[in-house]
Amino acid sequence: MKNKRTAIAKLRELYLQDHRRKYPSMPEYARTSPRYTDKTANGLTKMIIHFIRLNGGQAERINCTGRIIDNRKTFTDVSGRVRTIGSVQYGKTAGTRGTADISATIRGRAVKIEVKVGNDKQSSYQRQYQKDIEAAGGIYIIVRNFIGFYNWYNLKFGSNGNR
């Protein structure tokens, strides 16, 4: 089991190796890796997706927030000022309720990853989705930080996916 600093350093190393392969003529002093953080759900999601892709897997973020319904109206009032009234709302999603944040294929296995940061907990829809995925033979995991994901990945698929 590695510590958080080592896991993030490995992700940066993989990113830079891929960058060197894609852009061989770029001078070394100009290369930088993204600023990775697992303190937010967006940051952790980005780290997980990059890690899976850099290890030869396929991963994508799943957005299930629903569609935006814009009820705003813009008009010019009697004094000539432009005003906007109304609100924006979200309608029901056309996607599956409770779907995981990341859908991935790692070494031929379907993996669904739910990202939870802080006190965030699974909803009843997410628990049912987890049961459905596992019943179908897929892998479902809940990730709270990058070191947890990194260690799980290495146990399940070997060091850096080279099993």
C-alpha positions as CSV (number, residue, x, y, z in Angstrom):
1,M,0.0,0.0,0.0
2,K,1.4,3.3,-1.0
3,N,0.8,6.7,0.6
4,K,-1.1,9.6,-1.0
5,R,2.0,11.5,-2.1
6,T,3.4,8.5,-3.9
7,A,0.1,7.7,-5.6
8,I,-0.2,11.3,-6.9
9,A,3.4,11.3,-8.0
10,K,2.8,8.1,-10.0
11,L,-0.2,9.7,-11.7
12,R,1.9,12.8,-12.6
13,E,4.7,10.5,-13.9
14,L,2.2,8.6,-16.1
15,Y,0.8,11.9,-17.4
16,L,4.2,13.2,-18.3
17,Q,5.3,9.9,-20.0
18,D,2.1,10.1,-22.1
19,H,2.8,13.8,-22.9
20,R,6.4,13.0,-24.0
21,R,5.0,10.2,-26.3
22,K,2.4,12.5,-27.8
23,Y,4.6,15.6,-28.2
24,P,8.2,14.4,-28.6
25,S,9.6,17.7,-29.9
26,M,8.4,19.8,-26.9
27,P,11.3,20.8,-24.7
28,E,11.4,19.2,-21.2
29,Y,11.3,22.5,-19.4
30,A,7.9,23.3,-20.9
31,R,6.2,20.2,-19.6
32,T,3.9,20.3,-16.7
33,S,1.3,18.0,-15.3
34,P,-2.2,19.1,-14.2
35,R,-2.6,20.2,-10.6
36,Y,-4.3,17.1,-9.1
37,T,-6.4,17.3,-5.9
38,D,-8.7,14.8,-4.3
39,K,-10.3,17.3,-1.9
40,T,-13.2,17.9,-4.2
41,A,-15.5,15.5,-6.1
42,N,-14.6,17.1,-9.5
43,G,-10.8,16.9,-8.7
44,L,-11.0,13.3,-7.6
45,T,-13.1,12.3,-10.6
46,K,-10.6,13.9,-12.9
47,M,-7.7,12.0,-11.2
48,I,-9.5,8.7,-11.5
49,I,-10.3,9.1,-15.2
50,H,-6.8,10.2,-16.0
51,F,-5.3,7.3,-14.2
52,I,-7.5,4.7,-15.9
53,R,-6.9,6.2,-19.3
54,L,-3.1,6.5,-18.8
55,N,-3.1,2.8,-17.9
56,G,-4.8,1.7,-21.1
57,G,-8.4,1.6,-19.9
58,Q,-11.4,3.6,-21.0
59,A,-13.2,5.9,-18.6
60,E,-15.8,8.6,-18.9
61,R,-17.7,10.9,-16.6
62,I,-21.4,10.3,-16.4
63,N,-23.7,13.4,-16.0
64,C,-27.1,12.6,-14.6
65,T,-28.3,16.0,-13.5
66,G,-31.2,16.3,-15.9
67,R,-32.0,18.9,-18.5
68,I,-32.1,22.6,-17.9
69,I,-35.5,24.4,-18.3
70,D,-34.9,28.1,-18.7
71,N,-38.0,30.1,-17.6
72,R,-36.2,33.5,-17.8
73,K,-37.6,36.4,-19.8
74,T,-35.5,39.4,-20.8
75,F,-37.1,42.7,-21.6
76,T,-36.4,46.5,-21.6
77,D,-38.3,48.4,-18.9
78,V,-39.8,51.9,-19.3
79,S,-36.6,53.6,-18.3
80,G,-34.6,51.7,-21.0
81,R,-32.8,49.2,-18.7
82,V,-32.6,45.6,-19.8
83,R,-34.1,43.3,-17.1
84,T,-34.2,39.5,-16.7
85,I,-36.9,37.9,-14.6
86,G,-37.7,34.2,-14.0
87,S,-35.5,31.3,-13.1
88,V,-33.7,28.2,-14.4
89,Q,-34.7,24.8,-13.2
90,Y,-33.6,21.2,-13.8
91,G,-36.1,18.8,-15.2
92,K,-36.0,15.0,-14.8
93,T,-33.0,13.2,-16.3
94,A,-33.4,10.9,-19.2
95,G,-30.6,8.8,-17.8
96,T,-30.7,6.1,-15.2
97,R,-31.3,7.4,-11.7
98,G,-28.5,6.6,-9.3
99,T,-26.0,6.0,-12.0
100,A,-22.3,6.1,-11.0
101,D,-20.1,9.1,-11.6
102,I,-17.6,7.2,-13.7
103,S,-18.2,4.4,-16.2
104,A,-15.0,2.5,-17.1
105,T,-13.7,-0.6,-18.8
106,I,-10.5,-1.8,-17.3
107,R,-8.8,-4.9,-18.8
108,G,-12.2,-6.1,-20.3
109,R,-14.2,-5.6,-17.0
110,A,-17.1,-3.2,-16.7
111,V,-16.4,-0.9,-13.7
112,K,-18.7,1.7,-12.2
113,I,-17.1,4.2,-9.8
114,E,-19.1,6.4,-7.4
115,V,-17.2,9.4,-6.1
116,K,-18.0,10.5,-2.6
117,V,-16.0,13.3,-0.8
118,G,-16.6,14.4,2.7
119,N,-19.8,13.4,4.4
120,D,-21.5,12.5,1.0
121,K,-23.5,9.3,1.2
122,Q,-25.2,7.0,-1.3
123,S,-28.8,7.6,-2.1
124,S,-31.3,4.8,-2.3
125,Y,-31.2,5.0,-6.1
126,Q,-27.4,4.6,-6.0
127,R,-27.6,1.6,-3.7
128,Q,-30.1,0.0,-6.1
129,Y,-27.9,0.8,-9.0
130,Q,-25.0,-0.8,-7.2
131,K,-27.0,-4.0,-6.7
132,D,-28.0,-4.1,-10.3
133,I,-24.4,-3.7,-11.6
134,E,-23.1,-6.4,-9.2
135,A,-25.9,-8.8,-10.1
136,A,-25.0,-8.3,-13.8
137,G,-21.3,-9.3,-13.1
138,G,-19.9,-5.7,-13.1
139,I,-17.7,-4.1,-10.6
140,Y,-19.0,-1.2,-8.5
141,I,-16.8,0.7,-6.1
142,I,-17.2,3.8,-3.9
143,V,-14.1,6.0,-3.9
144,R,-13.5,8.7,-1.2
145,N,-9.9,9.6,-2.0
146,F,-7.2,8.9,-4.6
147,I,-5.0,6.7,-2.5
148,G,-8.0,4.4,-1.8
149,F,-8.7,4.1,-5.5
150,Y,-5.0,3.6,-6.3
151,N,-4.6,0.8,-3.8
152,W,-7.8,-0.9,-5.0
153,Y,-6.7,-0.6,-8.6
154,N,-3.3,-2.2,-7.9
155,L,-4.9,-5.0,-5.9
156,K,-7.5,-5.7,-8.5
157,F,-5.6,-5.3,-11.7
158,G,-1.9,-5.5,-10.7
159,S,0.6,-2.7,-10.3
160,N,-0.4,0.0,-12.8
161,G,-2.7,-2.5,-14.6
162,N,0.1,-4.8,-15.8
163,R,-1.4,-8.0,-14.5
